[in-house]
Amino acid sequence: MLSRRVGVQHLQAVEDAVQSALVAALEAWPDTGTPDNPSAWLFRAAHNHVVGELRGRARRKRLDRVHHETLELAQSDAVATAGEDALDDMVRMLFVCCDASIPLESQLAIALKTLCGFDVRAIAAHLFVSEANVYKRLERARLRLRKVSLDRNHWSAPRLASVQAVLYLLFTEGYLCADGEGPLRRELCDEAKRLCLVLAEHPVGATTETFALAALMHLHCARMPARQDGAGGLLLLEEQDRSLWDQREIQLGLSWLARSAEGTVFSRYHAEAGIAAEHCLAPAFDQTRWERVVACYALLERLAPSALHTLNRAVALAEWRGPTEGLAVVEGLAPPSWLAGSYQWYAVLADLHLRCGHAELGQRYRKAALDAAPTLAVKHALQRRLDRY
């Protein structure tokens, strides 16, 4: 909301002001008590900080106008409630961060960092780049944003694909965290889902791709209650108690999936939602319709070519027709550099080789997978899977 009022070219100052307001709240509220309207308190504190910062940068005339506009906003019901309008502002800023003048890779980095709260390590993990590369992308995006005006309508169709990608990555981070805080962060999944639903209700965002993305999120959320054991460890799909799956979420996901099928467009989100639906509808792991899962992964490879999708197809094919056929898919695969040293690559090779009886080679890949595991939760889940053979 501050960026919309003072200009996105001052985004760095706004970020600093918001952090300052949060620190001030942490220091003041334990003594004074939580105010009746915490959102308005935080907004006013951030507003005062950013206006003070800009006073040394801009002419007095402009600052007086900024002060007047932001003060009015702070006193309005929209800011006071910080409800649906806040979500609308969040999605609007996603569209701003996806400005066409900013390279796609920098769009994702600035949106995930500024609006979704990702740290640099998590961004690097999900974009398969180095942390140094992320810093460069962020700086590039901030430089471009200084020239972006918020006067025009930023709800524009050309930016929709990037906004969808940001929400997808936000959900992905919550579904399997890249840091060591814990294997799951449900609040990130819920935030991504809420923003996706806001997007789906807007004329620009109400596309079959958005509907499919909403379906994917609901179907994955349905399984989250069963994805951890009593100690907080990560459970594999075949280990989960399916009676704990949220049937309401499954029905919502299937409803969105049906809605996404009304058009003529078939996107990667359709394919991934189709895979998630097959898992949710299977009464047991060994009763999964693996032939349909394999078909969806094949479609996904054509729509969004990636060696990671090929790995997943190989695993599904191994469940359907046996490990030998699964191994045949990856044996001729030359992985890109970002995947070659990852735990996903080593884990699939270890799994398939061990299941085929190639003990020495399988154990070599097993060790490499465990060494490359990004978190203890992932490492322990891999150990249980690979130690079966």
LUMTI-215468 format. One record per residue (C-alpha): x, y, z; residue number from 0; chain. Coordinates in nm, 3 decimals. Layout:
<atoms>
+---------+---------+---------+-----+-------+
|      xx |      yy |      zz |   n | chain |
+---------+---------+---------+-----+-------+
|       X |       Y |       Z | NUM |     A |
...
+---------+---------+---------+-----+-------+
</atoms>
This chain:
<atoms>
+---------+---------+---------+-----+-------+
|      xx |      yy |      zz |   n | chain |
+---------+---------+---------+-----+-------+
|   0.000 |   0.000 |   0.000 |   0 |     A |
|   0.288 |   0.235 |   0.075 |   1 |     A |
|   0.451 |   0.155 |  -0.259 |   2 |     A |
|   0.128 |   0.234 |  -0.437 |   3 |     A |
|   0.116 |   0.576 |  -0.269 |   4 |     A |
|   0.477 |   0.693 |  -0.267 |   5 |     A |
|   0.587 |   0.517 |  -0.586 |   6 |     A |
|   0.744 |   0.180 |  -0.648 |   7 |     A |
|   1.070 |   0.357 |  -0.733 |   8 |     A |
|   1.106 |   0.400 |  -0.357 |   9 |     A |
|   1.058 |   0.030 |  -0.289 |  10 |     A |
|   1.382 |  -0.004 |  -0.092 |  11 |     A |
|   1.282 |   0.282 |   0.136 |  12 |     A |
|   0.938 |   0.126 |   0.180 |  13 |     A |
|   1.091 |  -0.212 |   0.271 |  14 |     A |
|   1.311 |  -0.042 |   0.532 |  15 |     A |
|   1.013 |   0.152 |   0.670 |  16 |     A |
|   0.802 |  -0.161 |   0.708 |  17 |     A |
|   1.082 |  -0.343 |   0.887 |  18 |     A |
|   1.131 |  -0.041 |   1.113 |  19 |     A |
|   0.759 |  -0.040 |   1.198 |  20 |     A |
|   0.767 |  -0.410 |   1.287 |  21 |     A |
|   1.068 |  -0.361 |   1.512 |  22 |     A |
|   0.898 |  -0.066 |   1.679 |  23 |     A |
|   0.590 |  -0.282 |   1.743 |  24 |     A |
|   0.803 |  -0.559 |   1.898 |  25 |     A |
|   0.959 |  -0.304 |   2.131 |  26 |     A |
|   0.645 |  -0.107 |   2.221 |  27 |     A |
|   0.357 |  -0.353 |   2.233 |  28 |     A |
|   0.484 |  -0.574 |   2.521 |  29 |     A |
|   0.471 |  -0.263 |   2.744 |  30 |     A |
|   0.172 |  -0.075 |   2.601 |  31 |     A |
|  -0.034 |  -0.373 |   2.489 |  32 |     A |
|  -0.148 |  -0.459 |   2.138 |  33 |     A |
|  -0.339 |  -0.162 |   1.989 |  34 |     A |
|  -0.705 |  -0.194 |   1.896 |  35 |     A |
|  -0.609 |  -0.177 |   1.530 |  36 |     A |
|  -0.260 |  -0.327 |   1.483 |  37 |     A |
|  -0.267 |  -0.288 |   1.103 |  38 |     A |
|  -0.336 |   0.087 |   1.121 |  39 |     A |
|  -0.067 |   0.129 |   1.389 |  40 |     A |
|   0.191 |  -0.046 |   1.172 |  41 |     A |
|   0.088 |   0.149 |   0.864 |  42 |     A |
|   0.119 |   0.484 |   1.040 |  43 |     A |
|   0.459 |   0.390 |   1.184 |  44 |     A |
|   0.586 |   0.278 |   0.842 |  45 |     A |
|   0.433 |   0.584 |   0.678 |  46 |     A |
|   0.609 |   0.820 |   0.918 |  47 |     A |
|   0.940 |   0.643 |   0.863 |  48 |     A |
|   0.924 |   0.648 |   0.484 |  49 |     A |
|   0.813 |   1.011 |   0.470 |  50 |     A |
|   1.103 |   1.103 |   0.695 |  51 |     A |
|   1.341 |   0.913 |   0.467 |  52 |     A |
|   1.205 |   1.074 |   0.152 |  53 |     A |
|   1.220 |   1.424 |   0.304 |  54 |     A |
|   1.591 |   1.426 |   0.238 |  55 |     A |
|   1.550 |   1.306 |  -0.119 |  56 |     A |
|   1.268 |   1.499 |  -0.276 |  57 |     A |
|   1.122 |   1.844 |  -0.293 |  58 |     A |
|   0.899 |   1.964 |  -0.013 |  59 |     A |
|   0.600 |   2.003 |  -0.245 |  60 |     A |
|   0.605 |   1.639 |  -0.343 |  61 |     A |
|   0.654 |   1.527 |   0.015 |  62 |     A |
|   0.355 |   1.728 |   0.131 |  63 |     A |
|   0.141 |   1.552 |  -0.129 |  64 |     A |
|   0.280 |   1.211 |  -0.031 |  65 |     A |
|   0.217 |   1.287 |   0.336 |  66 |     A |
|  -0.140 |   1.392 |   0.268 |  67 |     A |
|  -0.221 |   1.087 |   0.054 |  68 |     A |
|  -0.068 |   0.829 |   0.286 |  69 |     A |
|  -0.221 |   0.988 |   0.596 |  70 |     A |
|  -0.564 |   0.971 |   0.434 |  71 |     A |
|  -0.504 |   0.607 |   0.347 |  72 |     A |
|  -0.392 |   0.526 |   0.701 |  73 |     A |
|  -0.716 |   0.669 |   0.838 |  74 |     A |
|  -0.941 |   0.498 |   0.586 |  75 |     A |
|  -1.145 |   0.189 |   0.659 |  76 |     A |
|  -0.955 |  -0.003 |   0.390 |  77 |     A |
|  -0.626 |   0.032 |   0.574 |  78 |     A |
|  -0.784 |  -0.006 |   0.915 |  79 |     A |
|  -0.939 |  -0.340 |   0.832 |  80 |     A |
|  -0.644 |  -0.467 |   0.625 |  81 |     A |
|  -0.873 |  -0.738 |   0.492 |  82 |     A |
|  -0.959 |  -0.815 |   0.133 |  83 |     A |
|  -0.811 |  -0.484 |   0.010 |  84 |     A |
|  -0.475 |  -0.587 |   0.152 |  85 |     A |
|  -0.489 |  -0.908 |  -0.049 |  86 |     A |
|  -0.585 |  -0.710 |  -0.357 |  87 |     A |
|  -0.284 |  -0.482 |  -0.299 |  88 |     A |
|  -0.062 |  -0.789 |  -0.265 |  89 |     A |
|  -0.169 |  -0.927 |  -0.602 |  90 |     A |
|  -0.142 |  -0.579 |  -0.758 |  91 |     A |
|   0.218 |  -0.558 |  -0.639 |  92 |     A |
|   0.285 |  -0.902 |  -0.788 |  93 |     A |
|   0.181 |  -0.760 |  -1.123 |  94 |     A |
|   0.406 |  -0.457 |  -1.064 |  95 |     A |
|   0.705 |  -0.680 |  -0.988 |  96 |     A |
|   0.633 |  -0.865 |  -1.313 |  97 |     A |
|   0.676 |  -0.549 |  -1.523 |  98 |     A |
|   0.781 |  -0.628 |  -1.879 |  99 |     A |
|   1.094 |  -0.412 |  -1.844 | 100 |     A |
|   1.230 |  -0.653 |  -1.581 | 101 |     A |
|   1.383 |  -0.982 |  -1.701 | 102 |     A |
|   1.174 |  -1.285 |  -1.607 | 103 |     A |
|   1.436 |  -1.432 |  -1.375 | 104 |     A |
|   1.457 |  -1.098 |  -1.189 | 105 |     A |
|   1.076 |  -1.072 |  -1.172 | 106 |     A |
|   1.059 |  -1.399 |  -0.982 | 107 |     A |
|   1.345 |  -1.304 |  -0.749 | 108 |     A |
|   1.208 |  -0.960 |  -0.650 | 109 |     A |
|   0.853 |  -1.089 |  -0.602 | 110 |     A |
|   0.962 |  -1.384 |  -0.388 | 111 |     A |
|   1.196 |  -1.168 |  -0.179 | 112 |     A |
|   0.987 |  -0.853 |  -0.134 | 113 |     A |
|   0.631 |  -0.982 |  -0.130 | 114 |     A |
|   0.656 |  -1.345 |  -0.024 | 115 |     A |
|   0.927 |  -1.319 |   0.242 | 116 |     A |
|   1.169 |  -1.571 |   0.092 | 117 |     A |
|   1.531 |  -1.543 |   0.196 | 118 |     A |
|   1.803 |  -1.553 |  -0.067 | 119 |     A |
|   1.888 |  -1.916 |   0.010 | 120 |     A |
|   1.531 |  -2.031 |  -0.053 | 121 |     A |
|   1.509 |  -1.832 |  -0.378 | 122 |     A |
|   1.836 |  -1.984 |  -0.498 | 123 |     A |
|   1.713 |  -2.335 |  -0.416 | 124 |     A |
|   1.386 |  -2.299 |  -0.605 | 125 |     A |
|   1.532 |  -2.121 |  -0.908 | 126 |     A |
|   1.832 |  -2.359 |  -0.920 | 127 |     A |
|   2.087 |  -2.077 |  -0.918 | 128 |     A |
|   2.358 |  -1.957 |  -0.680 | 129 |     A |
|   2.291 |  -1.709 |  -0.401 | 130 |     A |
|   2.526 |  -1.463 |  -0.573 | 131 |     A |
|   2.310 |  -1.489 |  -0.884 | 132 |     A |
|   1.999 |  -1.412 |  -0.677 | 133 |     A |
|   2.161 |  -1.096 |  -0.536 | 134 |     A |
|   2.238 |  -0.981 |  -0.890 | 135 |     A |
|   1.879 |  -1.047 |  -1.000 | 136 |     A |
|   1.741 |  -0.852 |  -0.705 | 137 |     A |
|   1.962 |  -0.553 |  -0.775 | 138 |     A |
|   1.868 |  -0.561 |  -1.143 | 139 |     A |
|   1.498 |  -0.568 |  -1.057 | 140 |     A |
|   1.523 |  -0.282 |  -0.806 | 141 |     A |
|   1.701 |  -0.066 |  -1.063 | 142 |     A |
|   1.423 |  -0.128 |  -1.317 | 143 |     A |
|   1.146 |  -0.071 |  -1.062 | 144 |     A |
|   1.278 |   0.279 |  -0.992 | 145 |     A |
|   1.157 |   0.373 |  -1.339 | 146 |     A |
|   0.816 |   0.205 |  -1.316 | 147 |     A |
|   0.506 |   0.419 |  -1.268 | 148 |     A |
|   0.208 |   0.297 |  -1.069 | 149 |     A |
|  -0.032 |   0.539 |  -1.238 | 150 |     A |
|  -0.138 |   0.292 |  -1.504 | 151 |     A |
|  -0.332 |  -0.029 |  -1.454 | 152 |     A |
|  -0.091 |  -0.310 |  -1.373 | 153 |     A |
|  -0.352 |  -0.583 |  -1.391 | 154 |     A |
|  -0.244 |  -0.681 |  -1.741 | 155 |     A |
|  -0.265 |  -1.013 |  -1.923 | 156 |     A |
|   0.098 |  -1.024 |  -2.048 | 157 |     A |
|   0.222 |  -1.037 |  -1.688 | 158 |     A |
|  -0.018 |  -1.308 |  -1.576 | 159 |     A |
|   0.217 |  -1.600 |  -1.650 | 160 |     A |
|   0.489 |  -1.452 |  -1.427 | 161 |     A |
|   0.240 |  -1.386 |  -1.146 | 162 |     A |
|   0.121 |  -1.746 |  -1.168 | 163 |     A |
|   0.483 |  -1.864 |  -1.153 | 164 |     A |
|   0.548 |  -1.660 |  -0.837 | 165 |     A |
|   0.241 |  -1.805 |  -0.664 | 166 |     A |
|   0.345 |  -2.155 |  -0.774 | 167 |     A |
|   0.692 |  -2.109 |  -0.621 | 168 |     A |
|   0.546 |  -1.959 |  -0.304 | 169 |     A |
|   0.327 |  -2.266 |  -0.264 | 170 |     A |
|   0.618 |  -2.498 |  -0.347 | 171 |     A |
|   0.833 |  -2.347 |  -0.072 | 172 |     A |
|   0.557 |  -2.406 |   0.181 | 173 |     A |
|   0.496 |  -2.762 |   0.059 | 174 |     A |
|   0.864 |  -2.859 |   0.094 | 175 |     A |
|   1.085 |  -2.596 |   0.252 | 176 |     A |
|   1.430 |  -2.529 |   0.116 | 177 |     A |
|   1.563 |  -2.418 |   0.456 | 178 |     A |
|   1.606 |  -2.604 |   0.781 | 179 |     A |
|   1.314 |  -2.454 |   0.976 | 180 |     A |
|   1.093 |  -2.755 |   0.910 | 181 |     A |
|   0.977 |  -2.966 |   0.616 | 182 |     A |
|   0.644 |  -2.784 |   0.576 | 183 |     A |
|   0.519 |  -2.428 |   0.614 | 184 |     A |
|   0.141 |  -2.441 |   0.591 | 185 |     A |
|   0.107 |  -2.064 |   0.623 | 186 |     A |
|   0.294 |  -2.014 |   0.293 | 187 |     A |
|   0.069 |  -2.266 |   0.119 | 188 |     A |
|  -0.241 |  -2.096 |   0.258 | 189 |     A |
|  -0.115 |  -1.752 |   0.151 | 190 |     A |
|  -0.039 |  -1.875 |  -0.202 | 191 |     A |
|  -0.381 |  -2.036 |  -0.220 | 192 |     A |
|  -0.560 |  -1.722 |  -0.102 | 193 |     A |
|  -0.376 |  -1.504 |  -0.352 | 194 |     A |
|  -0.449 |  -1.752 |  -0.629 | 195 |     A |
|  -0.820 |  -1.736 |  -0.546 | 196 |     A |
|  -0.809 |  -1.354 |  -0.552 | 197 |     A |
|  -0.641 |  -1.379 |  -0.891 | 198 |     A |
|  -0.903 |  -1.626 |  -1.017 | 199 |     A |
|  -1.182 |  -1.382 |  -0.928 | 200 |     A |
|  -1.027 |  -1.091 |  -1.121 | 201 |     A |
|  -1.121 |  -1.052 |  -1.492 | 202 |     A |
|  -0.754 |  -1.056 |  -1.598 | 203 |     A |
|  -0.665 |  -1.356 |  -1.381 | 204 |     A |
|  -0.979 |  -1.565 |  -1.443 | 205 |     A |
|  -0.816 |  -1.801 |  -1.692 | 206 |     A |
|  -0.810 |  -2.178 |  -1.715 | 207 |     A |
|  -0.442 |  -2.175 |  -1.617 | 208 |     A |
|  -0.524 |  -1.993 |  -1.293 | 209 |     A |
|  -0.810 |  -2.236 |  -1.226 | 210 |     A |
|  -0.573 |  -2.529 |  -1.278 | 211 |     A |
|  -0.319 |  -2.371 |  -1.042 | 212 |     A |
|  -0.593 |  -2.334 |  -0.779 | 213 |     A |
|  -0.683 |  -2.700 |  -0.828 | 214 |     A |
|  -0.319 |  -2.803 |  -0.783 | 215 |     A |
|  -0.290 |  -2.608 |  -0.458 | 216 |     A |
|  -0.610 |  -2.748 |  -0.310 | 217 |     A |
|  -0.518 |  -3.106 |  -0.401 | 218 |     A |
|  -0.173 |  -3.076 |  -0.249 | 219 |     A |
|  -0.309 |  -2.906 |   0.064 | 220 |     A |
|  -0.548 |  -3.199 |   0.109 | 221 |     A |
|  -0.253 |  -3.432 |   0.176 | 222 |     A |
|  -0.062 |  -3.202 |   0.412 | 223 |     A |
|  -0.219 |  -3.333 |   0.738 | 224 |     A |
|  -0.060 |  -3.673 |   0.664 | 225 |     A |
|   0.280 |  -3.556 |   0.540 | 226 |     A |
|   0.448 |  -3.548 |   0.883 | 227 |     A |
|   0.486 |  -3.807 |   1.156 | 228 |     A |
|   0.441 |  -3.744 |   1.528 | 229 |     A |
|   0.796 |  -3.614 |   1.559 | 230 |     A |
|   0.755 |  -3.370 |   1.270 | 231 |     A |
|   0.945 |  -3.582 |   1.019 | 232 |     A |
|   0.855 |  -3.594 |   0.651 | 233 |     A |
|   0.646 |  -3.891 |   0.538 | 234 |     A |
|   0.664 |  -4.031 |   0.185 | 235 |     A |
|   0.346 |  -4.071 |  -0.018 | 236 |     A |
|   0.340 |  -4.447 |   0.035 | 237 |     A |
|   0.378 |  -4.400 |   0.413 | 238 |     A |
|   0.090 |  -4.159 |   0.461 | 239 |     A |
|  -0.235 |  -4.241 |   0.640 | 240 |     A |
|  -0.488 |  -4.155 |   0.371 | 241 |     A |
|  -0.770 |  -4.132 |   0.620 | 242 |     A |
|  -0.609 |  -3.807 |   0.736 | 243 |     A |
|  -0.638 |  -3.648 |   0.392 | 244 |     A |
|  -0.877 |  -3.352 |   0.385 | 245 |     A |
|  -1.172 |  -3.462 |   0.172 | 246 |     A |
|  -1.313 |  -3.110 |   0.152 | 247 |     A |
|  -0.989 |  -2.984 |   0.000 | 248 |     A |
|  -0.993 |  -3.274 |  -0.246 | 249 |     A |
|  -1.345 |  -3.185 |  -0.359 | 250 |     A |
|  -1.252 |  -2.818 |  -0.396 | 251 |     A |
|  -0.947 |  -2.919 |  -0.599 | 252 |     A |
|  -1.151 |  -3.142 |  -0.827 | 253 |     A |
|  -1.406 |  -2.863 |  -0.872 | 254 |     A |
|  -1.137 |  -2.618 |  -0.980 | 255 |     A |
|  -0.987 |  -2.885 |  -1.206 | 256 |     A |
|  -1.324 |  -2.936 |  -1.375 | 257 |     A |
|  -1.357 |  -2.561 |  -1.421 | 258 |     A |
|  -1.009 |  -2.545 |  -1.574 | 259 |     A |
|  -1.114 |  -2.799 |  -1.836 | 260 |     A |
|  -1.384 |  -2.571 |  -1.980 | 261 |     A |
|  -1.144 |  -2.390 |  -2.215 | 262 |     A |
|  -0.915 |  -2.503 |  -2.495 | 263 |     A |
|  -0.584 |  -2.426 |  -2.321 | 264 |     A |
|  -0.385 |  -2.704 |  -2.153 | 265 |     A |
|  -0.098 |  -2.578 |  -1.937 | 266 |     A |
|   0.166 |  -2.725 |  -1.710 | 267 |     A |
|  -0.066 |  -2.651 |  -1.418 | 268 |     A |
|  -0.332 |  -2.873 |  -1.576 | 269 |     A |
|  -0.082 |  -3.158 |  -1.606 | 270 |     A |
|   0.044 |  -3.120 |  -1.248 | 271 |     A |
|  -0.310 |  -3.091 |  -1.111 | 272 |     A |
|  -0.397 |  -3.407 |  -1.302 | 273 |     A |
|  -0.111 |  -3.591 |  -1.133 | 274 |     A |
|  -0.217 |  -3.461 |  -0.790 | 275 |     A |
|  -0.575 |  -3.568 |  -0.860 | 276 |     A |
|  -0.467 |  -3.924 |  -0.943 | 277 |     A |
|  -0.284 |  -3.950 |  -0.612 | 278 |     A |
|  -0.580 |  -3.808 |  -0.417 | 279 |     A |
|  -0.830 |  -4.042 |  -0.582 | 280 |     A |
|  -0.623 |  -4.359 |  -0.534 | 281 |     A |
|  -0.753 |  -4.563 |  -0.236 | 282 |     A |
|  -0.399 |  -4.693 |  -0.174 | 283 |     A |
|  -0.049 |  -4.632 |  -0.307 | 284 |     A |
|  -0.038 |  -4.961 |  -0.499 | 285 |     A |
|  -0.380 |  -4.884 |  -0.649 | 286 |     A |
|  -0.266 |  -4.560 |  -0.810 | 287 |     A |
|  -0.340 |  -4.539 |  -1.181 | 288 |     A |
|   0.027 |  -4.505 |  -1.266 | 289 |     A |
|  -0.036 |  -4.518 |  -1.640 | 290 |     A |
|  -0.229 |  -4.191 |  -1.610 | 291 |     A |
|   0.042 |  -4.038 |  -1.393 | 292 |     A |
|   0.302 |  -4.131 |  -1.656 | 293 |     A |
|   0.084 |  -3.980 |  -1.930 | 294 |     A |
|   0.052 |  -3.654 |  -1.735 | 295 |     A |
|   0.427 |  -3.635 |  -1.683 | 296 |     A |
|   0.479 |  -3.692 |  -2.056 | 297 |     A |
|   0.245 |  -3.399 |  -2.128 | 298 |     A |
|   0.427 |  -3.190 |  -1.869 | 299 |     A |
|   0.761 |  -3.260 |  -2.037 | 300 |     A |
|   0.622 |  -3.133 |  -2.368 | 301 |     A |
|   0.462 |  -2.823 |  -2.217 | 302 |     A |
|   0.750 |  -2.727 |  -1.986 | 303 |     A |
|   1.059 |  -2.927 |  -2.087 | 304 |     A |
|   1.271 |  -3.007 |  -1.783 | 305 |     A |
|   1.497 |  -3.293 |  -1.684 | 306 |     A |
|   1.324 |  -3.286 |  -1.344 | 307 |     A |
|   0.994 |  -3.380 |  -1.509 | 308 |     A |
|   1.172 |  -3.663 |  -1.690 | 309 |     A |
|   1.302 |  -3.795 |  -1.357 | 310 |     A |
|   0.951 |  -3.792 |  -1.215 | 311 |     A |
|   0.817 |  -3.975 |  -1.520 | 312 |     A |
|   1.087 |  -4.239 |  -1.475 | 313 |     A |
|   0.983 |  -4.297 |  -1.113 | 314 |     A |
|   0.615 |  -4.324 |  -1.210 | 315 |     A |
|   0.702 |  -4.558 |  -1.496 | 316 |     A |
|   0.898 |  -4.779 |  -1.253 | 317 |     A |
|   0.586 |  -4.809 |  -1.035 | 318 |     A |
|   0.376 |  -4.898 |  -1.341 | 319 |     A |
|   0.601 |  -5.126 |  -1.550 | 320 |     A |
|   0.895 |  -5.198 |  -1.323 | 321 |     A |
|   1.233 |  -5.038 |  -1.238 | 322 |     A |
|   1.406 |  -5.160 |  -1.554 | 323 |     A |
|   1.183 |  -4.947 |  -1.777 | 324 |     A |
|   1.214 |  -4.654 |  -1.539 | 325 |     A |
|   1.592 |  -4.679 |  -1.545 | 326 |     A |
|   1.593 |  -4.689 |  -1.925 | 327 |     A |
|   1.439 |  -4.339 |  -1.927 | 328 |     A |
|   1.719 |  -4.178 |  -1.725 | 329 |     A |
|   2.017 |  -4.379 |  -1.848 | 330 |     A |
|   2.029 |  -4.181 |  -2.171 | 331 |     A |
|   1.949 |  -3.851 |  -2.001 | 332 |     A |
|   2.220 |  -3.586 |  -1.984 | 333 |     A |
|   2.114 |  -3.371 |  -1.689 | 334 |     A |
|   2.174 |  -2.996 |  -1.699 | 335 |     A |
|   2.434 |  -2.857 |  -1.459 | 336 |     A |
|   2.171 |  -2.731 |  -1.214 | 337 |     A |
|   2.032 |  -3.083 |  -1.171 | 338 |     A |
|   2.343 |  -3.301 |  -1.210 | 339 |     A |
|   2.465 |  -3.247 |  -0.853 | 340 |     A |
|   2.126 |  -3.229 |  -0.685 | 341 |     A |
|   1.981 |  -3.475 |  -0.438 | 342 |     A |
|   1.683 |  -3.535 |  -0.671 | 343 |     A |
|   1.909 |  -3.664 |  -0.948 | 344 |     A |
|   2.112 |  -3.891 |  -0.722 | 345 |     A |
|   1.805 |  -4.016 |  -0.532 | 346 |     A |
|   1.621 |  -4.130 |  -0.845 | 347 |     A |
|   1.929 |  -4.305 |  -0.980 | 348 |     A |
|   1.990 |  -4.472 |  -0.643 | 349 |     A |
|   1.628 |  -4.586 |  -0.619 | 350 |     A |
|   1.615 |  -4.733 |  -0.968 | 351 |     A |
|   1.956 |  -4.900 |  -0.959 | 352 |     A |
|   1.889 |  -5.055 |  -0.618 | 353 |     A |
|   1.552 |  -5.186 |  -0.734 | 354 |     A |
|   1.719 |  -5.334 |  -1.042 | 355 |     A |
|   1.970 |  -5.517 |  -0.823 | 356 |     A |
|   2.270 |  -5.296 |  -0.907 | 357 |     A |
|   2.385 |  -5.282 |  -0.545 | 358 |     A |
|   2.727 |  -5.120 |  -0.582 | 359 |     A |
|   2.615 |  -4.845 |  -0.818 | 360 |     A |
|   2.295 |  -4.793 |  -0.623 | 361 |     A |
|   2.483 |  -4.749 |  -0.296 | 362 |     A |
|   2.717 |  -4.497 |  -0.458 | 363 |     A |
|   2.422 |  -4.286 |  -0.572 | 364 |     A |
|   2.253 |  -4.334 |  -0.235 | 365 |     A |
|   2.550 |  -4.180 |  -0.053 | 366 |     A |
|   2.561 |  -3.890 |  -0.299 | 367 |     A |
|   2.186 |  -3.827 |  -0.251 | 368 |     A |
|   2.211 |  -3.824 |   0.127 | 369 |     A |
|   2.516 |  -3.597 |   0.119 | 370 |     A |
|   2.333 |  -3.351 |  -0.109 | 371 |     A |
|   2.002 |  -3.351 |   0.085 | 372 |     A |
|   1.917 |  -2.987 |   0.170 | 373 |     A |
|   1.752 |  -3.061 |   0.508 | 374 |     A |
|   1.752 |  -3.333 |   0.772 | 375 |     A |
|   1.383 |  -3.402 |   0.703 | 376 |     A |
|   1.456 |  -3.477 |   0.337 | 377 |     A |
|   1.764 |  -3.682 |   0.430 | 378 |     A |
|   1.574 |  -3.902 |   0.674 | 379 |     A |
|   1.290 |  -3.958 |   0.425 | 380 |     A |
|   1.543 |  -4.058 |   0.158 | 381 |     A |
|   1.713 |  -4.299 |   0.397 | 382 |     A |
|   1.388 |  -4.480 |   0.470 | 383 |     A |
|   1.306 |  -4.505 |   0.100 | 384 |     A |
|   1.648 |  -4.619 |  -0.017 | 385 |     A |
|   1.718 |  -4.855 |   0.272 | 386 |     A |
|   1.434 |  -5.081 |   0.164 | 387 |     A |
|   1.642 |  -5.240 |  -0.107 | 388 |     A |
+---------+---------+---------+-----+-------+
</atoms>
